[in-house]
Amino acid sequence: MQHMQDSIHIDAPVEHVWAFCLDTSHWPDWQPRMQFSDFSGPLDKVGTTYTQVGRIMGHEMKATSAVVEVVPLRLYHERTTDMGPMDTYLRFEPEGAGTLVTLESDYEMPAHLPGFVKDLMSRAWIERQTRQMLQDLKALAEATVPVHA
């Protein structure tokens, strides 16, 4: 099993970052390589499931994820078993006036993927994609912080 972890500081209160991250209407903006559908409920409820679909080199990857643990304003944990398996954790920690977001994942490459796709999805490629995703999340979350009068 592979392990990946990356963190980013977002200049916004943890309440705002948490709400932004769990609002699925924002997901296509900071996760543009994936499409999401069939949400069975809100993401802050254990047991909620959803479908995600992505394409790499014309090869479709489709999976169902389930929310397995939620600690409001601190932890969001989901598991995907039909592609991988993969456990993904988003951790939120107040850091000064902002929030430290840590994305951590334990995963296996799906056995059904062709070898050339697995070669492209190397650890370095996954880390670059994750870093870009977190930078996009930071920019969008910071741009939507309400201005107080």
N, C-alpha and C positions, 0 to 999 in steps of 0.2 A: 504494500500500500504506500502511496506517495503522500507527502505532507507539504502543504504550502501555507504560508502566513505572511500577511502584509498589513501595515497600519498607516493611517493618515490622520492628521489633525484637521478638523473642520471648525472654522470660526463661526460657530452657532451653538446655542444651548442644546444640551442632550435631548430635551423634550422635542425640540424642532427636528433634530437629526433623526431621532427615533421615528417620529411621525412621517417624515419625508421618506425614509427607507421602507417603511411598511405600507406606504401608499402605492399600490400596484400601478396606478395611472402614471407614475414617474418611471417605472422600471424600463420601458423602452428607451428612455432618454439616457440612462446611465448603464444600460445593458443592451446596447443596440444589436448585438449579434444574435440575440434570442427573441423568440416570440412566446408570449405567455397567455394561457387561456384556462377556462374551466375551473376557476377558483370555487372551492366548495364552501368557503366562508372567509372571515377576516384572518389576516396573517398573525394576529396576536392571540389566536386560539389554537391550542394543541389539537391536532387531528385534521386541521385544514389541509386540503390537498390542492394541487394545481398541475397543469401540463406545461412543459416547456419544449420548444422545438428550435433547433439551430442547424445551420448548414456549414460544412467545411468542405471545400473543393467539390461541391455538388452532392456530398454525402449527408443525408439527413440524420440528425441525432434527436430522438424524441424520448422524453422521460417524464415520469410523474414524481413530484416531490411532496413530502408530507412534513408539516410542522410537528416537531417532537418535543420541543422545550421552549418556553418563553418566560423570561424574567423581565417584566416591564422596565423599560429605560436602561436595561443592562445587557440582555442576551436574547438573541433569536437563533434557533438551531433547527435546521431542516435536514431530512435524509432522503436520498434518492436511491432506490434499490434496483430499478430496472435498467439503469445505465450506470455502470460502475461496479460496485456501490460507491456512494459519496455522502459524507457528512459535511455540512457547511455551517459555520458558526459566524455570526456577526456579534461582536462585543462592543458595547458603548460605555465609555468612561468619561466623566466630567474631567476636563483638563483646563484649568483657569476658567475663562469665560466661554471656552469652546468645548469640543468633544473629540476624544480620541476614538476612532473607529478601527477595529481590528477585524479583518476577514481571515478566517482560518478554515482550511479544508483538508480532509483526509479522503483520498480517492484512489480508485483503480481505473485504468483505461478500460472501456467496454471491450469485451472479447470479440464482438461482432464487427468492430471497425476494421476496415482494410489496413494493411501494414503501412501504406504510404500516408494515410491520414494520421495514424499513431505517430509516425516519424515527424510529421509537421507539428503535432501537438506535444512537443517536447516540454520538459519542465521549464526551460527558459521561455518558450512561447507562452505557456500558461501564466508564468509570473509576469511577463510583459502585458498580457491581456488584463490580468488582475490589477496591475498598477494603473493602467489606463482607465479601467472601470472605476477605481477608487478616486482618481483625479477628476473624472467626470462627475462622480457623486459629490465630491467636495465643491466643485464649481457650481453645480445646480442647487445644492442645499444652501450654500452661502448666498446665492443670488435670490433665494426665496425667503430669507429671514425677514419677518415683519419689522418695519421701522416703527419705533416707539416715539410718540410726540413728546 
